[in-house]
Amino acid sequence: MGIAERLGGLPSLTAVLVSVTGILGAMLGPPIPNLIGVKDWAARGVAIGTASHGIGTACAPQVNEVAGVFSGLAISLNALATSILLLLRLLF
């Protein structure tokens, strides 16, 4: 929230949107790949971890162990990339 404020955003709106994104990702993370035909559990896990934050990552192991592992990896790499990109944005 501090980063959102420093970049000119609204921290309260950021908190609400992150929460809604996580909940929607946890709810729609398993059925959407079924609908579009994604069969690889690693790809599903990466999609859930990247798009639905901690809530989706917490739900991914309940769907499949491989999806859970890749979801955790994806959220970690996403956090690292976001931190680096925001640092560069703040410096330049």
Phi and psi restraints in degrees (range 20) as a CNS / XPLOR table:
assign (resid 1 and name C) (resid 2 and name N)
       (resid 2 and name CA) (resid 2 and name C) 1.0 -64.4 20.0 2
assign (resid 2 and name N) (resid 2 and name CA)
       (resid 2 and name C) (resid 3 and name N) 1.0 -38.1 20.0 2
assign (resid 2 and name C) (resid 3 and name N)
       (resid 3 and name CA) (resid 3 and name C) 1.0 -66.9 20.0 2
assign (resid 3 and name N) (resid 3 and name CA)
       (resid 3 and name C) (resid 4 and name N) 1.0 -43.0 20.0 2
assign (resid 3 and name C) (resid 4 and name N)
       (resid 4 and name CA) (resid 4 and name C) 1.0 -59.9 20.0 2
assign (resid 4 and name N) (resid 4 and name CA)
       (resid 4 and name C) (resid 5 and name N) 1.0 -41.9 20.0 2
assign (resid 4 and name C) (resid 5 and name N)
       (resid 5 and name CA) (resid 5 and name C) 1.0 -65.9 20.0 2
assign (resid 5 and name N) (resid 5 and name CA)
       (resid 5 and name C) (resid 6 and name N) 1.0 -41.8 20.0 2
assign (resid 5 and name C) (resid 6 and name N)
       (resid 6 and name CA) (resid 6 and name C) 1.0 -66.8 20.0 2
assign (resid 6 and name N) (resid 6 and name CA)
       (resid 6 and name C) (resid 7 and name N) 1.0 -29.6 20.0 2
assign (resid 6 and name C) (resid 7 and name N)
       (resid 7 and name CA) (resid 7 and name C) 1.0 -85.9 20.0 2
assign (resid 7 and name N) (resid 7 and name CA)
       (resid 7 and name C) (resid 8 and name N) 1.0 1.7 20.0 2
assign (resid 7 and name C) (resid 8 and name N)
       (resid 8 and name CA) (resid 8 and name C) 1.0 96.8 20.0 2
assign (resid 8 and name N) (resid 8 and name CA)
       (resid 8 and name C) (resid 9 and name N) 1.0 8.8 20.0 2
assign (resid 8 and name C) (resid 9 and name N)
       (resid 9 and name CA) (resid 9 and name C) 1.0 -90.4 20.0 2
assign (resid 9 and name N) (resid 9 and name CA)
       (resid 9 and name C) (resid 10 and name N) 1.0 178.3 20.0 2
assign (resid 9 and name C) (resid 10 and name N)
       (resid 10 and name CA) (resid 10 and name C) 1.0 -101.0 20.0 2
assign (resid 10 and name N) (resid 10 and name CA)
       (resid 10 and name C) (resid 11 and name N) 1.0 114.2 20.0 2
assign (resid 10 and name C) (resid 11 and name N)
       (resid 11 and name CA) (resid 11 and name C) 1.0 -59.3 20.0 2
assign (resid 11 and name N) (resid 11 and name CA)
       (resid 11 and name C) (resid 12 and name N) 1.0 -39.0 20.0 2
assign (resid 11 and name C) (resid 12 and name N)
       (resid 12 and name CA) (resid 12 and name C) 1.0 -66.9 20.0 2
assign (resid 12 and name N) (resid 12 and name CA)
       (resid 12 and name C) (resid 13 and name N) 1.0 -39.7 20.0 2
assign (resid 12 and name C) (resid 13 and name N)
       (resid 13 and name CA) (resid 13 and name C) 1.0 -67.0 20.0 2
assign (resid 13 and name N) (resid 13 and name CA)
       (resid 13 and name C) (resid 14 and name N) 1.0 -38.1 20.0 2
assign (resid 13 and name C) (resid 14 and name N)
       (resid 14 and name CA) (resid 14 and name C) 1.0 -60.3 20.0 2
assign (resid 14 and name N) (resid 14 and name CA)
       (resid 14 and name C) (resid 15 and name N) 1.0 -44.9 20.0 2
assign (resid 14 and name C) (resid 15 and name N)
       (resid 15 and name CA) (resid 15 and name C) 1.0 -62.4 20.0 2
assign (resid 15 and name N) (resid 15 and name CA)
       (resid 15 and name C) (resid 16 and name N) 1.0 -43.5 20.0 2
assign (resid 15 and name C) (resid 16 and name N)
       (resid 16 and name CA) (resid 16 and name C) 1.0 -64.7 20.0 2
assign (resid 16 and name N) (resid 16 and name CA)
       (resid 16 and name C) (resid 17 and name N) 1.0 -45.8 20.0 2
assign (resid 16 and name C) (resid 17 and name N)
       (resid 17 and name CA) (resid 17 and name C) 1.0 -67.3 20.0 2
assign (resid 17 and name N) (resid 17 and name CA)
       (resid 17 and name C) (resid 18 and name N) 1.0 -36.6 20.0 2
assign (resid 17 and name C) (resid 18 and name N)
       (resid 18 and name CA) (resid 18 and name C) 1.0 -65.4 20.0 2
assign (resid 18 and name N) (resid 18 and name CA)
       (resid 18 and name C) (resid 19 and name N) 1.0 -41.5 20.0 2
assign (resid 18 and name C) (resid 19 and name N)
       (resid 19 and name CA) (resid 19 and name C) 1.0 -65.1 20.0 2
assign (resid 19 and name N) (resid 19 and name CA)
       (resid 19 and name C) (resid 20 and name N) 1.0 -45.5 20.0 2
assign (resid 19 and name C) (resid 20 and name N)
       (resid 20 and name CA) (resid 20 and name C) 1.0 -63.9 20.0 2
assign (resid 20 and name N) (resid 20 and name CA)
       (resid 20 and name C) (resid 21 and name N) 1.0 -41.1 20.0 2
assign (resid 20 and name C) (resid 21 and name N)
       (resid 21 and name CA) (resid 21 and name C) 1.0 -61.5 20.0 2
assign (resid 21 and name N) (resid 21 and name CA)
       (resid 21 and name C) (resid 22 and name N) 1.0 -42.9 20.0 2
assign (resid 21 and name C) (resid 22 and name N)
       (resid 22 and name CA) (resid 22 and name C) 1.0 -63.6 20.0 2
assign (resid 22 and name N) (resid 22 and name CA)
       (resid 22 and name C) (resid 23 and name N) 1.0 -44.7 20.0 2
assign (resid 22 and name C) (resid 23 and name N)
       (resid 23 and name CA) (resid 23 and name C) 1.0 -65.8 20.0 2
assign (resid 23 and name N) (resid 23 and name CA)
       (resid 23 and name C) (resid 24 and name N) 1.0 -44.9 20.0 2
assign (resid 23 and name C) (resid 24 and name N)
       (resid 24 and name CA) (resid 24 and name C) 1.0 -63.7 20.0 2
assign (resid 24 and name N) (resid 24 and name CA)
       (resid 24 and name C) (resid 25 and name N) 1.0 -38.5 20.0 2
assign (resid 24 and name C) (resid 25 and name N)
       (resid 25 and name CA) (resid 25 and name C) 1.0 -64.8 20.0 2
assign (resid 25 and name N) (resid 25 and name CA)
       (resid 25 and name C) (resid 26 and name N) 1.0 -38.9 20.0 2
assign (resid 25 and name C) (resid 26 and name N)
       (resid 26 and name CA) (resid 26 and name C) 1.0 -68.0 20.0 2
assign (resid 26 and name N) (resid 26 and name CA)
       (resid 26 and name C) (resid 27 and name N) 1.0 -36.0 20.0 2
assign (resid 26 and name C) (resid 27 and name N)
       (resid 27 and name CA) (resid 27 and name C) 1.0 -76.5 20.0 2
assign (resid 27 and name N) (resid 27 and name CA)
       (resid 27 and name C) (resid 28 and name N) 1.0 -41.8 20.0 2
assign (resid 27 and name C) (resid 28 and name N)
       (resid 28 and name CA) (resid 28 and name C) 1.0 -99.6 20.0 2
assign (resid 28 and name N) (resid 28 and name CA)
       (resid 28 and name C) (resid 29 and name N) 1.0 -7.8 20.0 2
assign (resid 28 and name C) (resid 29 and name N)
       (resid 29 and name CA) (resid 29 and name C) 1.0 -57.9 20.0 2
assign (resid 29 and name N) (resid 29 and name CA)
       (resid 29 and name C) (resid 30 and name N) 1.0 -47.7 20.0 2
assign (resid 29 and name C) (resid 30 and name N)
       (resid 30 and name CA) (resid 30 and name C) 1.0 -73.1 20.0 2
assign (resid 30 and name N) (resid 30 and name CA)
       (resid 30 and name C) (resid 31 and name N) 1.0 -44.0 20.0 2
assign (resid 30 and name C) (resid 31 and name N)
       (resid 31 and name CA) (resid 31 and name C) 1.0 -74.2 20.0 2
assign (resid 31 and name N) (resid 31 and name CA)
       (resid 31 and name C) (resid 32 and name N) 1.0 -31.6 20.0 2
assign (resid 31 and name C) (resid 32 and name N)
       (resid 32 and name CA) (resid 32 and name C) 1.0 -63.0 20.0 2
assign (resid 32 and name N) (resid 32 and name CA)
       (resid 32 and name C) (resid 33 and name N) 1.0 -47.5 20.0 2
assign (resid 32 and name C) (resid 33 and name N)
       (resid 33 and name CA) (resid 33 and name C) 1.0 -60.9 20.0 2
assign (resid 33 and name N) (resid 33 and name CA)
       (resid 33 and name C) (resid 34 and name N) 1.0 -34.0 20.0 2
assign (resid 33 and name C) (resid 34 and name N)
       (resid 34 and name CA) (resid 34 and name C) 1.0 -61.6 20.0 2
assign (resid 34 and name N) (resid 34 and name CA)
       (resid 34 and name C) (resid 35 and name N) 1.0 -42.4 20.0 2
assign (resid 34 and name C) (resid 35 and name N)
       (resid 35 and name CA) (resid 35 and name C) 1.0 -64.5 20.0 2
assign (resid 35 and name N) (resid 35 and name CA)
       (resid 35 and name C) (resid 36 and name N) 1.0 -38.6 20.0 2
assign (resid 35 and name C) (resid 36 and name N)
       (resid 36 and name CA) (resid 36 and name C) 1.0 -96.1 20.0 2
assign (resid 36 and name N) (resid 36 and name CA)
       (resid 36 and name C) (resid 37 and name N) 1.0 -0.9 20.0 2
assign (resid 36 and name C) (resid 37 and name N)
       (resid 37 and name CA) (resid 37 and name C) 1.0 89.9 20.0 2
assign (resid 37 and name N) (resid 37 and name CA)
       (resid 37 and name C) (resid 38 and name N) 1.0 21.3 20.0 2
assign (resid 37 and name C) (resid 38 and name N)
       (resid 38 and name CA) (resid 38 and name C) 1.0 -79.4 20.0 2
assign (resid 38 and name N) (resid 38 and name CA)
       (resid 38 and name C) (resid 39 and name N) 1.0 120.5 20.0 2
assign (resid 38 and name C) (resid 39 and name N)
       (resid 39 and name CA) (resid 39 and name C) 1.0 -106.3 20.0 2
assign (resid 39 and name N) (resid 39 and name CA)
       (resid 39 and name C) (resid 40 and name N) 1.0 -17.5 20.0 2
assign (resid 39 and name C) (resid 40 and name N)
       (resid 40 and name CA) (resid 40 and name C) 1.0 -78.7 20.0 2
assign (resid 40 and name N) (resid 40 and name CA)
       (resid 40 and name C) (resid 41 and name N) 1.0 121.2 20.0 2
assign (resid 40 and name C) (resid 41 and name N)
       (resid 41 and name CA) (resid 41 and name C) 1.0 -68.6 20.0 2
assign (resid 41 and name N) (resid 41 and name CA)
       (resid 41 and name C) (resid 42 and name N) 1.0 -29.5 20.0 2
assign (resid 41 and name C) (resid 42 and name N)
       (resid 42 and name CA) (resid 42 and name C) 1.0 -65.0 20.0 2
assign (resid 42 and name N) (resid 42 and name CA)
       (resid 42 and name C) (resid 43 and name N) 1.0 -44.2 20.0 2
assign (resid 42 and name C) (resid 43 and name N)
       (resid 43 and name CA) (resid 43 and name C) 1.0 -64.0 20.0 2
assign (resid 43 and name N) (resid 43 and name CA)
       (resid 43 and name C) (resid 44 and name N) 1.0 -39.3 20.0 2
assign (resid 43 and name C) (resid 44 and name N)
       (resid 44 and name CA) (resid 44 and name C) 1.0 -62.9 20.0 2
assign (resid 44 and name N) (resid 44 and name CA)
       (resid 44 and name C) (resid 45 and name N) 1.0 -43.5 20.0 2
assign (resid 44 and name C) (resid 45 and name N)
       (resid 45 and name CA) (resid 45 and name C) 1.0 -63.4 20.0 2
assign (resid 45 and name N) (resid 45 and name CA)
       (resid 45 and name C) (resid 46 and name N) 1.0 -42.6 20.0 2
assign (resid 45 and name C) (resid 46 and name N)
       (resid 46 and name CA) (resid 46 and name C) 1.0 -62.8 20.0 2
assign (resid 46 and name N) (resid 46 and name CA)
       (resid 46 and name C) (resid 47 and name N) 1.0 -42.5 20.0 2
assign (resid 46 and name C) (resid 47 and name N)
       (resid 47 and name CA) (resid 47 and name C) 1.0 -63.5 20.0 2
assign (resid 47 and name N) (resid 47 and name CA)
       (resid 47 and name C) (resid 48 and name N) 1.0 -44.6 20.0 2
assign (resid 47 and name C) (resid 48 and name N)
       (resid 48 and name CA) (resid 48 and name C) 1.0 -66.1 20.0 2
assign (resid 48 and name N) (resid 48 and name CA)
       (resid 48 and name C) (resid 49 and name N) 1.0 -46.3 20.0 2
assign (resid 48 and name C) (resid 49 and name N)
       (resid 49 and name CA) (resid 49 and name C) 1.0 -64.7 20.0 2
assign (resid 49 and name N) (resid 49 and name CA)
       (resid 49 and name C) (resid 50 and name N) 1.0 -37.1 20.0 2
assign (resid 49 and name C) (resid 50 and name N)
       (resid 50 and name CA) (resid 50 and name C) 1.0 -75.8 20.0 2
assign (resid 50 and name N) (resid 50 and name CA)
       (resid 50 and name C) (resid 51 and name N) 1.0 -40.5 20.0 2
assign (resid 50 and name C) (resid 51 and name N)
       (resid 51 and name CA) (resid 51 and name C) 1.0 -89.8 20.0 2
assign (resid 51 and name N) (resid 51 and name CA)
       (resid 51 and name C) (resid 52 and name N) 1.0 -30.5 20.0 2
assign (resid 51 and name C) (resid 52 and name N)
       (resid 52 and name CA) (resid 52 and name C) 1.0 -115.8 20.0 2
assign (resid 52 and name N) (resid 52 and name CA)
       (resid 52 and name C) (resid 53 and name N) 1.0 17.2 20.0 2
assign (resid 52 and name C) (resid 53 and name N)
       (resid 53 and name CA) (resid 53 and name C) 1.0 57.0 20.0 2
assign (resid 53 and name N) (resid 53 and name CA)
       (resid 53 and name C) (resid 54 and name N) 1.0 -148.6 20.0 2
assign (resid 53 and name C) (resid 54 and name N)
       (resid 54 and name CA) (resid 54 and name C) 1.0 -70.4 20.0 2
assign (resid 54 and name N) (resid 54 and name CA)
       (resid 54 and name C) (resid 55 and name N) 1.0 -33.9 20.0 2
assign (resid 54 and name C) (resid 55 and name N)
       (resid 55 and name CA) (resid 55 and name C) 1.0 -66.5 20.0 2
assign (resid 55 and name N) (resid 55 and name CA)
       (resid 55 and name C) (resid 56 and name N) 1.0 -46.0 20.0 2
assign (resid 55 and name C) (resid 56 and name N)
       (resid 56 and name CA) (resid 56 and name C) 1.0 -68.0 20.0 2
assign (resid 56 and name N) (resid 56 and name CA)
       (resid 56 and name C) (resid 57 and name N) 1.0 -37.6 20.0 2
assign (resid 56 and name C) (resid 57 and name N)
       (resid 57 and name CA) (resid 57 and name C) 1.0 -64.8 20.0 2
assign (resid 57 and name N) (resid 57 and name CA)
       (resid 57 and name C) (resid 58 and name N) 1.0 -35.4 20.0 2
assign (resid 57 and name C) (resid 58 and name N)
       (resid 58 and name CA) (resid 58 and name C) 1.0 -69.5 20.0 2
assign (resid 58 and name N) (resid 58 and name CA)
       (resid 58 and name C) (resid 59 and name N) 1.0 -29.1 20.0 2
assign (resid 58 and name C) (resid 59 and name N)
       (resid 59 and name CA) (resid 59 and name C) 1.0 -86.7 20.0 2
assign (resid 59 and name N) (resid 59 and name CA)
       (resid 59 and name C) (resid 60 and name N) 1.0 -21.6 20.0 2
assign (resid 59 and name C) (resid 60 and name N)
       (resid 60 and name CA) (resid 60 and name C) 1.0 -59.8 20.0 2
assign (resid 60 and name N) (resid 60 and name CA)
       (resid 60 and name C) (resid 61 and name N) 1.0 -41.5 20.0 2
assign (resid 60 and name C) (resid 61 and name N)
       (resid 61 and name CA) (resid 61 and name C) 1.0 -64.7 20.0 2
assign (resid 61 and name N) (resid 61 and name CA)
       (resid 61 and name C) (resid 62 and name N) 1.0 -21.3 20.0 2
assign (resid 61 and name C) (resid 62 and name N)
       (resid 62 and name CA) (resid 62 and name C) 1.0 -71.0 20.0 2
assign (resid 62 and name N) (resid 62 and name CA)
       (resid 62 and name C) (resid 63 and name N) 1.0 -26.6 20.0 2
assign (resid 62 and name C) (resid 63 and name N)
       (resid 63 and name CA) (resid 63 and name C) 1.0 -81.7 20.0 2
assign (resid 63 and name N) (resid 63 and name CA)
       (resid 63 and name C) (resid 64 and name N) 1.0 -49.1 20.0 2
assign (resid 63 and name C) (resid 64 and name N)
       (resid 64 and name CA) (resid 64 and name C) 1.0 -162.5 20.0 2
assign (resid 64 and name N) (resid 64 and name CA)
       (resid 64 and name C) (resid 65 and name N) 1.0 142.2 20.0 2
assign (resid 64 and name C) (resid 65 and name N)
       (resid 65 and name CA) (resid 65 and name C) 1.0 -63.8 20.0 2
assign (resid 65 and name N) (resid 65 and name CA)
       (resid 65 and name C) (resid 66 and name N) 1.0 -42.1 20.0 2
assign (resid 65 and name C) (resid 66 and name N)
       (resid 66 and name CA) (resid 66 and name C) 1.0 -64.1 20.0 2
assign (resid 66 and name N) (resid 66 and name CA)
       (resid 66 and name C) (resid 67 and name N) 1.0 -42.3 20.0 2
assign (resid 66 and name C) (resid 67 and name N)
       (resid 67 and name CA) (resid 67 and name C) 1.0 -61.4 20.0 2
assign (resid 67 and name N) (resid 67 and name CA)
       (resid 67 and name C) (resid 68 and name N) 1.0 -38.1 20.0 2
assign (resid 67 and name C) (resid 68 and name N)
       (resid 68 and name CA) (resid 68 and name C) 1.0 -64.0 20.0 2
assign (resid 68 and name N) (resid 68 and name CA)
       (resid 68 and name C) (resid 69 and name N) 1.0 -43.6 20.0 2
assign (resid 68 and name C) (resid 69 and name N)
       (resid 69 and name CA) (resid 69 and name C) 1.0 -63.7 20.0 2
assign (resid 69 and name N) (resid 69 and name CA)
       (resid 69 and name C) (resid 70 and name N) 1.0 -47.6 20.0 2
assign (resid 69 and name C) (resid 70 and name N)
       (resid 70 and name CA) (resid 70 and name C) 1.0 -70.8 20.0 2
assign (resid 70 and name N) (resid 70 and name CA)
       (resid 70 and name C) (resid 71 and name N) 1.0 -28.2 20.0 2
assign (resid 70 and name C) (resid 71 and name N)
       (resid 71 and name CA) (resid 71 and name C) 1.0 -66.0 20.0 2
assign (resid 71 and name N) (resid 71 and name CA)
       (resid 71 and name C) (resid 72 and name N) 1.0 -44.1 20.0 2
assign (resid 71 and name C) (resid 72 and name N)
       (resid 72 and name CA) (resid 72 and name C) 1.0 -63.4 20.0 2
assign (resid 72 and name N) (resid 72 and name CA)
       (resid 72 and name C) (resid 73 and name N) 1.0 -41.0 20.0 2
assign (resid 72 and name C) (resid 73 and name N)
       (resid 73 and name CA) (resid 73 and name C) 1.0 -63.4 20.0 2
assign (resid 73 and name N) (resid 73 and name CA)
       (resid 73 and name C) (resid 74 and name N) 1.0 -42.9 20.0 2
assign (resid 73 and name C) (resid 74 and name N)
       (resid 74 and name CA) (resid 74 and name C) 1.0 -65.7 20.0 2
assign (resid 74 and name N) (resid 74 and name CA)
       (resid 74 and name C) (resid 75 and name N) 1.0 -42.0 20.0 2
assign (resid 74 and name C) (resid 75 and name N)
       (resid 75 and name CA) (resid 75 and name C) 1.0 -66.8 20.0 2
assign (resid 75 and name N) (resid 75 and name CA)
       (resid 75 and name C) (resid 76 and name N) 1.0 -34.4 20.0 2
assign (resid 75 and name C) (resid 76 and name N)
       (resid 76 and name CA) (resid 76 and name C) 1.0 -67.6 20.0 2
assign (resid 76 and name N) (resid 76 and name CA)
       (resid 76 and name C) (resid 77 and name N) 1.0 -46.9 20.0 2
assign (resid 76 and name C) (resid 77 and name N)
       (resid 77 and name CA) (resid 77 and name C) 1.0 -66.3 20.0 2
assign (resid 77 and name N) (resid 77 and name CA)
       (resid 77 and name C) (resid 78 and name N) 1.0 -35.4 20.0 2
assign (resid 77 and name C) (resid 78 and name N)
       (resid 78 and name CA) (resid 78 and name C) 1.0 -65.2 20.0 2
assign (resid 78 and name N) (resid 78 and name CA)
       (resid 78 and name C) (resid 79 and name N) 1.0 -41.1 20.0 2
assign (resid 78 and name C) (resid 79 and name N)
       (resid 79 and name CA) (resid 79 and name C) 1.0 -63.8 20.0 2
assign (resid 79 and name N) (resid 79 and name CA)
       (resid 79 and name C) (resid 80 and name N) 1.0 -42.1 20.0 2
assign (resid 79 and name C) (resid 80 and name N)
       (resid 80 and name CA) (resid 80 and name C) 1.0 -63.2 20.0 2
assign (resid 80 and name N) (resid 80 and name CA)
       (resid 80 and name C) (resid 81 and name N) 1.0 -47.9 20.0 2
assign (resid 80 and name C) (resid 81 and name N)
       (resid 81 and name CA) (resid 81 and name C) 1.0 -64.2 20.0 2
assign (resid 81 and name N) (resid 81 and name CA)
       (resid 81 and name C) (resid 82 and name N) 1.0 -41.2 20.0 2
assign (resid 81 and name C) (resid 82 and name N)
       (resid 82 and name CA) (resid 82 and name C) 1.0 -64.0 20.0 2
assign (resid 82 and name N) (resid 82 and name CA)
       (resid 82 and name C) (resid 83 and name N) 1.0 -42.0 20.0 2
assign (resid 82 and name C) (resid 83 and name N)
       (resid 83 and name CA) (resid 83 and name C) 1.0 -62.1 20.0 2
assign (resid 83 and name N) (resid 83 and name CA)
       (resid 83 and name C) (resid 84 and name N) 1.0 -44.0 20.0 2
assign (resid 83 and name C) (resid 84 and name N)
       (resid 84 and name CA) (resid 84 and name C) 1.0 -66.4 20.0 2
assign (resid 84 and name N) (resid 84 and name CA)
       (resid 84 and name C) (resid 85 and name N) 1.0 -44.9 20.0 2
assign (resid 84 and name C) (resid 85 and name N)
       (resid 85 and name CA) (resid 85 and name C) 1.0 -65.6 20.0 2
assign (resid 85 and name N) (resid 85 and name CA)
       (resid 85 and name C) (resid 86 and name N) 1.0 -39.5 20.0 2
assign (resid 85 and name C) (resid 86 and name N)
       (resid 86 and name CA) (resid 86 and name C) 1.0 -69.2 20.0 2
assign (resid 86 and name N) (resid 86 and name CA)
       (resid 86 and name C) (resid 87 and name N) 1.0 -35.8 20.0 2
assign (resid 86 and name C) (resid 87 and name N)
       (resid 87 and name CA) (resid 87 and name C) 1.0 -61.9 20.0 2
assign (resid 87 and name N) (resid 87 and name CA)
       (resid 87 and name C) (resid 88 and name N) 1.0 -44.9 20.0 2
assign (resid 87 and name C) (resid 88 and name N)
       (resid 88 and name CA) (resid 88 and name C) 1.0 -63.1 20.0 2
assign (resid 88 and name N) (resid 88 and name CA)
       (resid 88 and name C) (resid 89 and name N) 1.0 -38.1 20.0 2
assign (resid 88 and name C) (resid 89 and name N)
       (resid 89 and name CA) (resid 89 and name C) 1.0 -64.5 20.0 2
assign (resid 89 and name N) (resid 89 and name CA)
       (resid 89 and name C) (resid 90 and name N) 1.0 -39.8 20.0 2
assign (resid 89 and name C) (resid 90 and name N)
       (resid 90 and name CA) (resid 90 and name C) 1.0 -73.0 20.0 2
assign (resid 90 and name N) (resid 90 and name CA)
       (resid 90 and name C) (resid 91 and name N) 1.0 -29.9 20.0 2
assign (resid 90 and name C) (resid 91 and name N)
       (resid 91 and name CA) (resid 91 and name C) 1.0 -80.8 20.0 2
assign (resid 91 and name N) (resid 91 and name CA)
       (resid 91 and name C) (resid 92 and name N) 1.0 -30.8 20.0 2
